[in-house]
Amino acid sequence: MEENDFVSIWLQETGNPAIEKLTQLNLAVAQKTIAMLAAKGSTENNLASILDINPDEINRWLTGRHVFSVKTIGEINNALIEIAMDNEQPITDQSTL
């Protein structure tokens, strides 16, 4: 984009509401995931192991440095259900994420 482009100037001055909303939603998913792991006495490493993902990637997810796709949210949800079942404390509300 050109420096004097009206849209570029507007975005610099006002931000992008869609990006801000997406950022808020990603942070909410991360916070709920952290809370559920803690409630089940589990760790980021357990989640990484179940999802077969590098623990550093899980850390990026849970610190809000990752944009979640619907597929990723579903995988996290399934992993949390598995963690809950392993701890014999099933999650009764699967709509938390």
PyMOL CGO cylinders between C-alpha atoms (Angstrom):
from pymol import cmd
from pymol.cgo import CYLINDER

trace = [
    CYLINDER, 0.00, 0.00, 0.00, 1.08, 3.54, -0.63, 0.3, 1, 1, 1, 1, 1, 1,
    CYLINDER, 1.08, 3.54, -0.63, 1.97, 5.72, 2.32, 0.3, 1, 1, 1, 1, 1, 1,
    CYLINDER, 1.97, 5.72, 2.32, -0.76, 8.20, 1.50, 0.3, 1, 1, 1, 1, 1, 1,
    CYLINDER, -0.76, 8.20, 1.50, -3.38, 5.55, 0.92, 0.3, 1, 1, 1, 1, 1, 1,
    CYLINDER, -3.38, 5.55, 0.92, -6.55, 6.51, 2.81, 0.3, 1, 1, 1, 1, 1, 1,
    CYLINDER, -6.55, 6.51, 2.81, -7.10, 2.95, 4.08, 0.3, 1, 1, 1, 1, 1, 1,
    CYLINDER, -7.10, 2.95, 4.08, -3.52, 2.65, 5.39, 0.3, 1, 1, 1, 1, 1, 1,
    CYLINDER, -3.52, 2.65, 5.39, -3.81, 5.96, 7.20, 0.3, 1, 1, 1, 1, 1, 1,
    CYLINDER, -3.81, 5.96, 7.20, -7.20, 5.01, 8.67, 0.3, 1, 1, 1, 1, 1, 1,
    CYLINDER, -7.20, 5.01, 8.67, -5.88, 1.64, 9.89, 0.3, 1, 1, 1, 1, 1, 1,
    CYLINDER, -5.88, 1.64, 9.89, -2.86, 3.28, 11.51, 0.3, 1, 1, 1, 1, 1, 1,
    CYLINDER, -2.86, 3.28, 11.51, -5.07, 5.80, 13.29, 0.3, 1, 1, 1, 1, 1, 1,
    CYLINDER, -5.07, 5.80, 13.29, -7.98, 3.59, 14.30, 0.3, 1, 1, 1, 1, 1, 1,
    CYLINDER, -7.98, 3.59, 14.30, -6.72, 0.02, 14.18, 0.3, 1, 1, 1, 1, 1, 1,
    CYLINDER, -6.72, 0.02, 14.18, -8.63, -2.84, 12.67, 0.3, 1, 1, 1, 1, 1, 1,
    CYLINDER, -8.63, -2.84, 12.67, -11.67, -3.95, 14.70, 0.3, 1, 1, 1, 1, 1, 1,
    CYLINDER, -11.67, -3.95, 14.70, -11.72, -7.38, 13.04, 0.3, 1, 1, 1, 1, 1, 1,
    CYLINDER, -11.72, -7.38, 13.04, -8.10, -8.05, 13.97, 0.3, 1, 1, 1, 1, 1, 1,
    CYLINDER, -8.10, -8.05, 13.97, -8.68, -6.80, 17.51, 0.3, 1, 1, 1, 1, 1, 1,
    CYLINDER, -8.68, -6.80, 17.51, -11.71, -9.10, 17.88, 0.3, 1, 1, 1, 1, 1, 1,
    CYLINDER, -11.71, -9.10, 17.88, -9.76, -12.07, 16.50, 0.3, 1, 1, 1, 1, 1, 1,
    CYLINDER, -9.76, -12.07, 16.50, -6.95, -11.34, 18.95, 0.3, 1, 1, 1, 1, 1, 1,
    CYLINDER, -6.95, -11.34, 18.95, -9.43, -11.25, 21.84, 0.3, 1, 1, 1, 1, 1, 1,
    CYLINDER, -9.43, -11.25, 21.84, -10.97, -14.55, 20.76, 0.3, 1, 1, 1, 1, 1, 1,
    CYLINDER, -10.97, -14.55, 20.76, -7.56, -16.23, 20.46, 0.3, 1, 1, 1, 1, 1, 1,
    CYLINDER, -7.56, -16.23, 20.46, -6.60, -15.02, 23.94, 0.3, 1, 1, 1, 1, 1, 1,
    CYLINDER, -6.60, -15.02, 23.94, -9.91, -16.31, 25.32, 0.3, 1, 1, 1, 1, 1, 1,
    CYLINDER, -9.91, -16.31, 25.32, -9.27, -19.77, 23.85, 0.3, 1, 1, 1, 1, 1, 1,
    CYLINDER, -9.27, -19.77, 23.85, -5.74, -19.75, 25.30, 0.3, 1, 1, 1, 1, 1, 1,
    CYLINDER, -5.74, -19.75, 25.30, -6.95, -18.65, 28.75, 0.3, 1, 1, 1, 1, 1, 1,
    CYLINDER, -6.95, -18.65, 28.75, -9.72, -21.27, 28.85, 0.3, 1, 1, 1, 1, 1, 1,
    CYLINDER, -9.72, -21.27, 28.85, -7.26, -23.95, 27.78, 0.3, 1, 1, 1, 1, 1, 1,
    CYLINDER, -7.26, -23.95, 27.78, -4.82, -22.94, 30.53, 0.3, 1, 1, 1, 1, 1, 1,
    CYLINDER, -4.82, -22.94, 30.53, -7.63, -22.94, 33.10, 0.3, 1, 1, 1, 1, 1, 1,
    CYLINDER, -7.63, -22.94, 33.10, -8.87, -26.37, 32.05, 0.3, 1, 1, 1, 1, 1, 1,
    CYLINDER, -8.87, -26.37, 32.05, -5.37, -27.84, 32.14, 0.3, 1, 1, 1, 1, 1, 1,
    CYLINDER, -5.37, -27.84, 32.14, -4.88, -26.46, 35.64, 0.3, 1, 1, 1, 1, 1, 1,
    CYLINDER, -4.88, -26.46, 35.64, -8.29, -27.73, 36.78, 0.3, 1, 1, 1, 1, 1, 1,
    CYLINDER, -8.29, -27.73, 36.78, -7.39, -31.22, 35.60, 0.3, 1, 1, 1, 1, 1, 1,
    CYLINDER, -7.39, -31.22, 35.60, -3.90, -31.12, 37.09, 0.3, 1, 1, 1, 1, 1, 1,
    CYLINDER, -3.90, -31.12, 37.09, -2.34, -31.33, 33.66, 0.3, 1, 1, 1, 1, 1, 1,
    CYLINDER, -2.34, -31.33, 33.66, 0.41, -29.41, 31.88, 0.3, 1, 1, 1, 1, 1, 1,
    CYLINDER, 0.41, -29.41, 31.88, 1.26, -27.90, 28.52, 0.3, 1, 1, 1, 1, 1, 1,
    CYLINDER, 1.26, -27.90, 28.52, 3.57, -30.86, 27.97, 0.3, 1, 1, 1, 1, 1, 1,
    CYLINDER, 3.57, -30.86, 27.97, 0.64, -33.29, 28.38, 0.3, 1, 1, 1, 1, 1, 1,
    CYLINDER, 0.64, -33.29, 28.38, -1.32, -31.32, 25.81, 0.3, 1, 1, 1, 1, 1, 1,
    CYLINDER, -1.32, -31.32, 25.81, 1.69, -31.29, 23.46, 0.3, 1, 1, 1, 1, 1, 1,
    CYLINDER, 1.69, -31.29, 23.46, 2.10, -35.04, 23.84, 0.3, 1, 1, 1, 1, 1, 1,
    CYLINDER, 2.10, -35.04, 23.84, -1.55, -35.79, 23.09, 0.3, 1, 1, 1, 1, 1, 1,
    CYLINDER, -1.55, -35.79, 23.09, -1.57, -33.48, 20.07, 0.3, 1, 1, 1, 1, 1, 1,
    CYLINDER, -1.57, -33.48, 20.07, 1.88, -34.68, 18.96, 0.3, 1, 1, 1, 1, 1, 1,
    CYLINDER, 1.88, -34.68, 18.96, 3.07, -31.09, 18.74, 0.3, 1, 1, 1, 1, 1, 1,
    CYLINDER, 3.07, -31.09, 18.74, 6.29, -29.50, 19.93, 0.3, 1, 1, 1, 1, 1, 1,
    CYLINDER, 6.29, -29.50, 19.93, 5.81, -28.05, 23.45, 0.3, 1, 1, 1, 1, 1, 1,
    CYLINDER, 5.81, -28.05, 23.45, 7.21, -24.72, 22.20, 0.3, 1, 1, 1, 1, 1, 1,
    CYLINDER, 7.21, -24.72, 22.20, 4.29, -24.49, 19.77, 0.3, 1, 1, 1, 1, 1, 1,
    CYLINDER, 4.29, -24.49, 19.77, 1.83, -25.15, 22.60, 0.3, 1, 1, 1, 1, 1, 1,
    CYLINDER, 1.83, -25.15, 22.60, 3.54, -22.37, 24.56, 0.3, 1, 1, 1, 1, 1, 1,
    CYLINDER, 3.54, -22.37, 24.56, 3.02, -20.00, 21.61, 0.3, 1, 1, 1, 1, 1, 1,
    CYLINDER, 3.02, -20.00, 21.61, -0.64, -21.04, 21.50, 0.3, 1, 1, 1, 1, 1, 1,
    CYLINDER, -0.64, -21.04, 21.50, -1.19, -20.43, 25.18, 0.3, 1, 1, 1, 1, 1, 1,
    CYLINDER, -1.19, -20.43, 25.18, 0.56, -17.07, 25.26, 0.3, 1, 1, 1, 1, 1, 1,
    CYLINDER, 0.56, -17.07, 25.26, -1.67, -15.71, 22.51, 0.3, 1, 1, 1, 1, 1, 1,
    CYLINDER, -1.67, -15.71, 22.51, 0.93, -15.76, 19.75, 0.3, 1, 1, 1, 1, 1, 1,
    CYLINDER, 0.93, -15.76, 19.75, -1.06, -18.05, 17.50, 0.3, 1, 1, 1, 1, 1, 1,
    CYLINDER, -1.06, -18.05, 17.50, -4.21, -17.65, 15.43, 0.3, 1, 1, 1, 1, 1, 1,
    CYLINDER, -4.21, -17.65, 15.43, -6.49, -20.59, 16.12, 0.3, 1, 1, 1, 1, 1, 1,
    CYLINDER, -6.49, -20.59, 16.12, -8.32, -22.26, 13.30, 0.3, 1, 1, 1, 1, 1, 1,
    CYLINDER, -8.32, -22.26, 13.30, -11.58, -24.10, 13.92, 0.3, 1, 1, 1, 1, 1, 1,
    CYLINDER, -11.58, -24.10, 13.92, -9.64, -27.33, 13.36, 0.3, 1, 1, 1, 1, 1, 1,
    CYLINDER, -9.64, -27.33, 13.36, -7.06, -26.43, 16.03, 0.3, 1, 1, 1, 1, 1, 1,
    CYLINDER, -7.06, -26.43, 16.03, -9.77, -25.48, 18.53, 0.3, 1, 1, 1, 1, 1, 1,
    CYLINDER, -9.77, -25.48, 18.53, -11.43, -28.84, 17.90, 0.3, 1, 1, 1, 1, 1, 1,
    CYLINDER, -11.43, -28.84, 17.90, -8.13, -30.67, 18.42, 0.3, 1, 1, 1, 1, 1, 1,
    CYLINDER, -8.13, -30.67, 18.42, -7.50, -28.80, 21.67, 0.3, 1, 1, 1, 1, 1, 1,
    CYLINDER, -7.50, -28.80, 21.67, -11.03, -29.59, 22.83, 0.3, 1, 1, 1, 1, 1, 1,
    CYLINDER, -11.03, -29.59, 22.83, -10.59, -33.29, 22.08, 0.3, 1, 1, 1, 1, 1, 1,
    CYLINDER, -10.59, -33.29, 22.08, -7.22, -33.34, 23.86, 0.3, 1, 1, 1, 1, 1, 1,
    CYLINDER, -7.22, -33.34, 23.86, -8.74, -31.68, 26.92, 0.3, 1, 1, 1, 1, 1, 1,
    CYLINDER, -8.74, -31.68, 26.92, -11.51, -34.28, 26.95, 0.3, 1, 1, 1, 1, 1, 1,
    CYLINDER, -11.51, -34.28, 26.95, -8.86, -37.00, 26.79, 0.3, 1, 1, 1, 1, 1, 1,
    CYLINDER, -8.86, -37.00, 26.79, -6.95, -35.38, 29.66, 0.3, 1, 1, 1, 1, 1, 1,
    CYLINDER, -6.95, -35.38, 29.66, -10.14, -35.18, 31.70, 0.3, 1, 1, 1, 1, 1, 1,
    CYLINDER, -10.14, -35.18, 31.70, -10.93, -38.82, 31.02, 0.3, 1, 1, 1, 1, 1, 1,
    CYLINDER, -10.93, -38.82, 31.02, -7.40, -39.85, 32.00, 0.3, 1, 1, 1, 1, 1, 1,
    CYLINDER, -7.40, -39.85, 32.00, -7.92, -38.05, 35.31, 0.3, 1, 1, 1, 1, 1, 1,
    CYLINDER, -7.92, -38.05, 35.31, -11.32, -39.71, 35.75, 0.3, 1, 1, 1, 1, 1, 1,
    CYLINDER, -11.32, -39.71, 35.75, -12.94, -36.29, 36.03, 0.3, 1, 1, 1, 1, 1, 1,
    CYLINDER, -12.94, -36.29, 36.03, -14.92, -35.93, 32.81, 0.3, 1, 1, 1, 1, 1, 1,
    CYLINDER, -14.92, -35.93, 32.81, -15.64, -32.50, 31.46, 0.3, 1, 1, 1, 1, 1, 1,
    CYLINDER, -15.64, -32.50, 31.46, -19.40, -32.17, 31.55, 0.3, 1, 1, 1, 1, 1, 1,
    CYLINDER, -19.40, -32.17, 31.55, -19.61, -29.00, 29.47, 0.3, 1, 1, 1, 1, 1, 1,
    CYLINDER, -19.61, -29.00, 29.47, -17.84, -29.68, 26.16, 0.3, 1, 1, 1, 1, 1, 1,
    CYLINDER, -17.84, -29.68, 26.16, -18.84, -26.27, 24.84, 0.3, 1, 1, 1, 1, 1, 1,
    CYLINDER, -18.84, -26.27, 24.84, -16.29, -24.42, 26.95, 0.3, 1, 1, 1, 1, 1, 1,
    CYLINDER, -16.29, -24.42, 26.95, -14.01, -23.63, 24.02, 0.3, 1, 1, 1, 1, 1, 1,
]
cmd.load_cgo(trace, "trace")
